[in-house]
Amino acid sequence: MTTAGHASAPYLRRDVQEALGPTLRPGGSASTERALALWPLPAGARVLDIGCGLGATVRLLRERYKLRAYGLDLTPELLIQAQNEQRDAGLLCGSAASIPLRGAVLDAVFMECVLSLCPDPAAALAEAARVLRPGGVLVLSDVYRRDPGFAGGPNASGCLRGAATRYDLHARIDAAGLSVLTWEDHSRLLVDCAARLAFAGVPASAFLGSCGADGSCATSARAFGYALCLAEKSITISDTSVGNA
């Protein structure tokens, strides 16, 4: 769920974890399950969950879908918590911009509620494309900007600060050598996320970030949405086996 140290603090909060559950993102595992309904993977397929947080998605992919799933996250505290709760969790500490794997070794890469938190989204997408085999799929779910004219301003923070428009996301995905297959709007999950936080007494800005000078995200209902996007790596791309084994 987190890939950058500056973004990790909200996910370490016990009240946020209790409100959102172990996946620490809008909708829980709903987007993961929807993606695998759209793009079924055979048992034994090799997959990586970037920004794995507490490892809930890795566990789901292993136990329900019988995939060879691993996780990558930059927040040691979350990884330690995950390892304490589950032995052999298959989680690594590392950055989305520098995945410690050879090229073209994965059937799928999951980046769920992660890209908007990456300091360099282009580098993260390029790395995801590098480690995917030709024909492999990127599963991307994240906050996006519905209003192209709304930039959030200098006070924007969290994933709202890194949210891009649908057009810009498509352009970034294309630039990484991936082709968008599916785009679905799941903004109701974002609304549900805010409601869960509010019910638990946690300000939505503690998780989503703020987009106003007053530190709130009151305008986010109109300006931001949440989407699921599947993108395939072209079979014509030349892959290089660089990085660590």
Contacts in CASP RR format, 6 or more apart in sequence:
PFRMAT RR
TARGET T0000
AUTHOR 0000-0000-0000
METHOD contacts of the structure
MODEL  1
MTTAGHASAPYLRRDVQEALGPTLRPGGSASTERALALWPLPAGARVLDI
GCGLGATVRLLRERYKLRAYGLDLTPELLIQAQNEQRDAGLLCGSAASIP
LRGAVLDAVFMECVLSLCPDPAAALAEAARVLRPGGVLVLSDVYRRDPGF
AGGPNASGCLRGAATRYDLHARIDAAGLSVLTWEDHSRLLVDCAARLAFA
GVPASAFLGSCGADGSCATSARAFGYALCLAEKSITISDTSVGNA
1 11 0 8 1.000
1 23 0 8 1.000
1 24 0 8 1.000
1 25 0 8 1.000
1 51 0 8 1.000
1 52 0 8 1.000
1 53 0 8 1.000
1 54 0 8 1.000
1 73 0 8 1.000
1 78 0 8 1.000
1 112 0 8 1.000
1 113 0 8 1.000
1 114 0 8 1.000
2 8 0 8 1.000
2 11 0 8 1.000
2 24 0 8 1.000
2 51 0 8 1.000
2 53 0 8 1.000
2 73 0 8 1.000
2 74 0 8 1.000
2 75 0 8 1.000
2 78 0 8 1.000
2 114 0 8 1.000
2 117 0 8 1.000
3 50 0 8 1.000
3 51 0 8 1.000
3 73 0 8 1.000
3 74 0 8 1.000
3 95 0 8 1.000
3 96 0 8 1.000
3 114 0 8 1.000
3 117 0 8 1.000
3 118 0 8 1.000
3 124 0 8 1.000
4 74 0 8 1.000
4 95 0 8 1.000
4 117 0 8 1.000
4 118 0 8 1.000
4 119 0 8 1.000
5 74 0 8 1.000
5 75 0 8 1.000
7 117 0 8 1.000
7 158 0 8 1.000
7 159 0 8 1.000
8 74 0 8 1.000
8 75 0 8 1.000
8 77 0 8 1.000
8 78 0 8 1.000
10 16 0 8 1.000
10 206 0 8 1.000
10 207 0 8 1.000
10 209 0 8 1.000
11 17 0 8 1.000
11 24 0 8 1.000
11 53 0 8 1.000
11 75 0 8 1.000
11 78 0 8 1.000
12 75 0 8 1.000
12 77 0 8 1.000
12 78 0 8 1.000
13 202 0 8 1.000
13 206 0 8 1.000
15 200 0 8 1.000
15 201 0 8 1.000
15 202 0 8 1.000
16 24 0 8 1.000
16 197 0 8 1.000
16 202 0 8 1.000
16 206 0 8 1.000
16 207 0 8 1.000
17 24 0 8 1.000
17 54 0 8 1.000
18 200 0 8 1.000
19 196 0 8 1.000
19 197 0 8 1.000
19 199 0 8 1.000
19 200 0 8 1.000
19 201 0 8 1.000
19 202 0 8 1.000
20 26 0 8 1.000
20 28 0 8 1.000
20 193 0 8 1.000
20 196 0 8 1.000
20 197 0 8 1.000
20 207 0 8 1.000
21 28 0 8 1.000
21 56 0 8 1.000
22 54 0 8 1.000
22 55 0 8 1.000
22 56 0 8 1.000
23 29 0 8 1.000
23 32 0 8 1.000
23 54 0 8 1.000
23 56 0 8 1.000
23 57 0 8 1.000
23 112 0 8 1.000
24 53 0 8 1.000
24 54 0 8 1.000
24 56 0 8 1.000
24 113 0 8 1.000
25 31 0 8 1.000
25 112 0 8 1.000
25 113 0 8 1.000
25 141 0 8 1.000
25 193 0 8 1.000
26 113 0 8 1.000
26 186 0 8 1.000
26 189 0 8 1.000
26 190 0 8 1.000
26 192 0 8 1.000
26 193 0 8 1.000
26 226 0 8 1.000
27 186 0 8 1.000
27 189 0 8 1.000
27 192 0 8 1.000
27 193 0 8 1.000
28 56 0 8 1.000
28 189 0 8 1.000
29 56 0 8 1.000
29 57 0 8 1.000
29 60 0 8 1.000
30 186 0 8 1.000
30 189 0 8 1.000
31 112 0 8 1.000
31 139 0 8 1.000
31 141 0 8 1.000
31 186 0 8 1.000
31 189 0 8 1.000
31 228 0 8 1.000
32 57 0 8 1.000
32 60 0 8 1.000
32 61 0 8 1.000
32 110 0 8 1.000
32 112 0 8 1.000
32 139 0 8 1.000
34 184 0 8 1.000
34 186 0 8 1.000
34 228 0 8 1.000
35 110 0 8 1.000
35 139 0 8 1.000
35 141 0 8 1.000
35 228 0 8 1.000
35 230 0 8 1.000
36 65 0 8 1.000
38 182 0 8 1.000
38 230 0 8 1.000
39 108 0 8 1.000
39 137 0 8 1.000
39 139 0 8 1.000
39 181 0 8 1.000
39 182 0 8 1.000
39 230 0 8 1.000
41 47 0 8 1.000
41 65 0 8 1.000
41 67 0 8 1.000
41 107 0 8 1.000
41 108 0 8 1.000
43 65 0 8 1.000
43 66 0 8 1.000
43 67 0 8 1.000
44 66 0 8 1.000
44 67 0 8 1.000
44 68 0 8 1.000
45 67 0 8 1.000
45 68 0 8 1.000
45 107 0 8 1.000
45 108 0 8 1.000
46 67 0 8 1.000
46 68 0 8 1.000
46 105 0 8 1.000
46 106 0 8 1.000
46 107 0 8 1.000
46 108 0 8 1.000
47 61 0 8 1.000
47 67 0 8 1.000
47 68 0 8 1.000
47 69 0 8 1.000
47 70 0 8 1.000
47 106 0 8 1.000
47 107 0 8 1.000
47 108 0 8 1.000
47 109 0 8 1.000
47 110 0 8 1.000
48 69 0 8 1.000
48 70 0 8 1.000
48 71 0 8 1.000
48 72 0 8 1.000
48 99 0 8 1.000
48 101 0 8 1.000
48 106 0 8 1.000
48 108 0 8 1.000
48 109 0 8 1.000
48 110 0 8 1.000
48 131 0 8 1.000
49 55 0 8 1.000
49 57 0 8 1.000
49 58 0 8 1.000
49 61 0 8 1.000
49 69 0 8 1.000
49 70 0 8 1.000
49 71 0 8 1.000
49 72 0 8 1.000
49 110 0 8 1.000
49 112 0 8 1.000
50 71 0 8 1.000
50 72 0 8 1.000
50 73 0 8 1.000
50 96 0 8 1.000
50 99 0 8 1.000
50 109 0 8 1.000
50 110 0 8 1.000
50 111 0 8 1.000
50 114 0 8 1.000
50 124 0 8 1.000
50 128 0 8 1.000
51 71 0 8 1.000
51 72 0 8 1.000
51 73 0 8 1.000
51 74 0 8 1.000
51 96 0 8 1.000
51 111 0 8 1.000
51 112 0 8 1.000
51 114 0 8 1.000
52 58 0 8 1.000
52 71 0 8 1.000
52 72 0 8 1.000
52 73 0 8 1.000
52 82 0 8 1.000
52 91 0 8 1.000
53 73 0 8 1.000
53 75 0 8 1.000
53 78 0 8 1.000
53 79 0 8 1.000
53 82 0 8 1.000
53 91 0 8 1.000
54 78 0 8 1.000
54 81 0 8 1.000
54 82 0 8 1.000
54 85 0 8 1.000
55 71 0 8 1.000
55 82 0 8 1.000
55 86 0 8 1.000
55 89 0 8 1.000
55 91 0 8 1.000
57 69 0 8 1.000
57 110 0 8 1.000
57 112 0 8 1.000
58 69 0 8 1.000
58 70 0 8 1.000
58 71 0 8 1.000
58 89 0 8 1.000
58 90 0 8 1.000
58 91 0 8 1.000
59 86 0 8 1.000
59 89 0 8 1.000
61 67 0 8 1.000
61 69 0 8 1.000
61 110 0 8 1.000
62 68 0 8 1.000
62 69 0 8 1.000
67 108 0 8 1.000
69 90 0 8 1.000
70 90 0 8 1.000
70 91 0 8 1.000
70 92 0 8 1.000
71 90 0 8 1.000
71 91 0 8 1.000
71 92 0 8 1.000
72 91 0 8 1.000
72 92 0 8 1.000
72 93 0 8 1.000
72 94 0 8 1.000
72 95 0 8 1.000
72 96 0 8 1.000
72 99 0 8 1.000
72 100 0 8 1.000
73 79 0 8 1.000
73 91 0 8 1.000
73 92 0 8 1.000
73 93 0 8 1.000
73 94 0 8 1.000
74 93 0 8 1.000
74 94 0 8 1.000
74 95 0 8 1.000
74 96 0 8 1.000
76 93 0 8 1.000
79 91 0 8 1.000
79 93 0 8 1.000
82 89 0 8 1.000
82 91 0 8 1.000
83 89 0 8 1.000
83 91 0 8 1.000
92 100 0 8 1.000
94 100 0 8 1.000
96 111 0 8 1.000
96 114 0 8 1.000
96 118 0 8 1.000
96 123 0 8 1.000
96 124 0 8 1.000
96 127 0 8 1.000
96 128 0 8 1.000
97 118 0 8 1.000
97 119 0 8 1.000
97 120 0 8 1.000
97 123 0 8 1.000
97 124 0 8 1.000
97 127 0 8 1.000
98 127 0 8 1.000
99 127 0 8 1.000
99 128 0 8 1.000
99 130 0 8 1.000
99 131 0 8 1.000
100 243 0 8 1.000
100 244 0 8 1.000
101 131 0 8 1.000
101 243 0 8 1.000
101 244 0 8 1.000
101 245 0 8 1.000
102 131 0 8 1.000
102 241 0 8 1.000
102 242 0 8 1.000
102 243 0 8 1.000
102 244 0 8 1.000
102 245 0 8 1.000
103 130 0 8 1.000
103 131 0 8 1.000
103 239 0 8 1.000
103 240 0 8 1.000
103 241 0 8 1.000
103 242 0 8 1.000
103 243 0 8 1.000
104 130 0 8 1.000
104 131 0 8 1.000
104 132 0 8 1.000
104 133 0 8 1.000
104 134 0 8 1.000
104 239 0 8 1.000
104 241 0 8 1.000
105 131 0 8 1.000
105 133 0 8 1.000
106 131 0 8 1.000
106 132 0 8 1.000
106 133 0 8 1.000
106 136 0 8 1.000
107 132 0 8 1.000
107 133 0 8 1.000
107 136 0 8 1.000
107 137 0 8 1.000
108 132 0 8 1.000
108 136 0 8 1.000
108 137 0 8 1.000
108 138 0 8 1.000
108 139 0 8 1.000
109 128 0 8 1.000
109 131 0 8 1.000
109 132 0 8 1.000
109 137 0 8 1.000
109 138 0 8 1.000
109 139 0 8 1.000
110 139 0 8 1.000
111 124 0 8 1.000
111 128 0 8 1.000
111 138 0 8 1.000
111 139 0 8 1.000
111 140 0 8 1.000
111 141 0 8 1.000
111 142 0 8 1.000
112 139 0 8 1.000
112 140 0 8 1.000
112 141 0 8 1.000
112 142 0 8 1.000
113 141 0 8 1.000
113 142 0 8 1.000
113 143 0 8 1.000
113 159 0 8 1.000
114 124 0 8 1.000
114 142 0 8 1.000
115 121 0 8 1.000
115 124 0 8 1.000
115 125 0 8 1.000
115 140 0 8 1.000
115 142 0 8 1.000
116 142 0 8 1.000
116 143 0 8 1.000
116 144 0 8 1.000
116 158 0 8 1.000
116 159 0 8 1.000
116 160 0 8 1.000
116 161 0 8 1.000
116 162 0 8 1.000
116 163 0 8 1.000
116 164 0 8 1.000
117 158 0 8 1.000
117 159 0 8 1.000
117 162 0 8 1.000
118 124 0 8 1.000
121 162 0 8 1.000
121 164 0 8 1.000
121 172 0 8 1.000
122 172 0 8 1.000
122 175 0 8 1.000
122 176 0 8 1.000
125 138 0 8 1.000
125 172 0 8 1.000
125 173 0 8 1.000
125 175 0 8 1.000
125 176 0 8 1.000
125 178 0 8 1.000
126 176 0 8 1.000
128 138 0 8 1.000
128 176 0 8 1.000
128 178 0 8 1.000
129 138 0 8 1.000
129 176 0 8 1.000
129 177 0 8 1.000
129 178 0 8 1.000
129 233 0 8 1.000
129 237 0 8 1.000
130 239 0 8 1.000
130 240 0 8 1.000
130 242 0 8 1.000
132 138 0 8 1.000
132 178 0 8 1.000
132 233 0 8 1.000
133 233 0 8 1.000
133 239 0 8 1.000
134 233 0 8 1.000
134 234 0 8 1.000
134 235 0 8 1.000
134 236 0 8 1.000
134 237 0 8 1.000
134 239 0 8 1.000
135 232 0 8 1.000
135 233 0 8 1.000
135 234 0 8 1.000
135 235 0 8 1.000
136 232 0 8 1.000
136 233 0 8 1.000
137 181 0 8 1.000
137 230 0 8 1.000
137 231 0 8 1.000
137 232 0 8 1.000
137 233 0 8 1.000
138 173 0 8 1.000
138 178 0 8 1.000
138 229 0 8 1.000
138 230 0 8 1.000
138 231 0 8 1.000
138 232 0 8 1.000
138 233 0 8 1.000
139 228 0 8 1.000
139 229 0 8 1.000
139 230 0 8 1.000
140 169 0 8 1.000
140 173 0 8 1.000
140 228 0 8 1.000
140 229 0 8 1.000
140 230 0 8 1.000
140 231 0 8 1.000
141 186 0 8 1.000
141 226 0 8 1.000
141 227 0 8 1.000
141 228 0 8 1.000
141 229 0 8 1.000
142 159 0 8 1.000
142 163 0 8 1.000
142 169 0 8 1.000
142 226 0 8 1.000
142 227 0 8 1.000
143 159 0 8 1.000
143 160 0 8 1.000
143 162 0 8 1.000
143 163 0 8 1.000
143 190 0 8 1.000
143 208 0 8 1.000
143 224 0 8 1.000
143 225 0 8 1.000
143 226 0 8 1.000
144 163 0 8 1.000
144 164 0 8 1.000
144 165 0 8 1.000
144 166 0 8 1.000
144 169 0 8 1.000
144 224 0 8 1.000
144 225 0 8 1.000
144 226 0 8 1.000
144 227 0 8 1.000
145 163 0 8 1.000
145 164 0 8 1.000
145 165 0 8 1.000
145 223 0 8 1.000
145 224 0 8 1.000
145 225 0 8 1.000
146 165 0 8 1.000
146 187 0 8 1.000
146 222 0 8 1.000
146 223 0 8 1.000
146 224 0 8 1.000
146 225 0 8 1.000
147 222 0 8 1.000
147 223 0 8 1.000
148 165 0 8 1.000
148 167 0 8 1.000
150 211 0 8 1.000
150 219 0 8 1.000
150 223 0 8 1.000
152 160 0 8 1.000
152 161 0 8 1.000
152 211 0 8 1.000
152 212 0 8 1.000
152 223 0 8 1.000
153 211 0 8 1.000
153 212 0 8 1.000
155 210 0 8 1.000
155 211 0 8 1.000
155 212 0 8 1.000
155 213 0 8 1.000
155 215 0 8 1.000
156 162 0 8 1.000
156 209 0 8 1.000
156 210 0 8 1.000
156 211 0 8 1.000
156 212 0 8 1.000
157 205 0 8 1.000
157 209 0 8 1.000
157 210 0 8 1.000
157 211 0 8 1.000
157 215 0 8 1.000
158 208 0 8 1.000
158 209 0 8 1.000
158 210 0 8 1.000
159 208 0 8 1.000
159 209 0 8 1.000
160 208 0 8 1.000
160 209 0 8 1.000
160 210 0 8 1.000
160 211 0 8 1.000
160 217 0 8 1.000
160 220 0 8 1.000
160 224 0 8 1.000
161 209 0 8 1.000
161 211 0 8 1.000
163 224 0 8 1.000
164 172 0 8 1.000
166 183 0 8 1.000
166 227 0 8 1.000
169 229 0 8 1.000
170 180 0 8 1.000
170 183 0 8 1.000
173 179 0 8 1.000
173 180 0 8 1.000
173 229 0 8 1.000
173 231 0 8 1.000
174 180 0 8 1.000
177 233 0 8 1.000
177 234 0 8 1.000
177 237 0 8 1.000
178 231 0 8 1.000
178 232 0 8 1.000
178 233 0 8 1.000
178 234 0 8 1.000
179 231 0 8 1.000
179 232 0 8 1.000
179 233 0 8 1.000
179 234 0 8 1.000
180 229 0 8 1.000
180 230 0 8 1.000
180 231 0 8 1.000
181 230 0 8 1.000
181 231 0 8 1.000
181 232 0 8 1.000
182 228 0 8 1.000
182 229 0 8 1.000
182 230 0 8 1.000
183 227 0 8 1.000
183 228 0 8 1.000
183 229 0 8 1.000
184 227 0 8 1.000
184 228 0 8 1.000
184 229 0 8 1.000
185 225 0 8 1.000
185 226 0 8 1.000
185 227 0 8 1.000
186 226 0 8 1.000
186 227 0 8 1.000
186 228 0 8 1.000
187 224 0 8 1.000
187 225 0 8 1.000
187 226 0 8 1.000
187 227 0 8 1.000
189 226 0 8 1.000
190 208 0 8 1.000
190 220 0 8 1.000
190 224 0 8 1.000
190 225 0 8 1.000
190 226 0 8 1.000
191 221 0 8 1.000
193 204 0 8 1.000
193 207 0 8 1.000
193 208 0 8 1.000
194 204 0 8 1.000
194 208 0 8 1.000
194 220 0 8 1.000
197 203 0 8 1.000
197 204 0 8 1.000
197 206 0 8 1.000
197 207 0 8 1.000
198 204 0 8 1.000
203 216 0 8 1.000
204 217 0 8 1.000
204 220 0 8 1.000
205 215 0 8 1.000
205 216 0 8 1.000
205 217 0 8 1.000
208 217 0 8 1.000
208 220 0 8 1.000
209 217 0 8 1.000
210 216 0 8 1.000
210 217 0 8 1.000
211 217 0 8 1.000
211 219 0 8 1.000
211 220 0 8 1.000
211 223 0 8 1.000
211 224 0 8 1.000
212 218 0 8 1.000
212 219 0 8 1.000
END
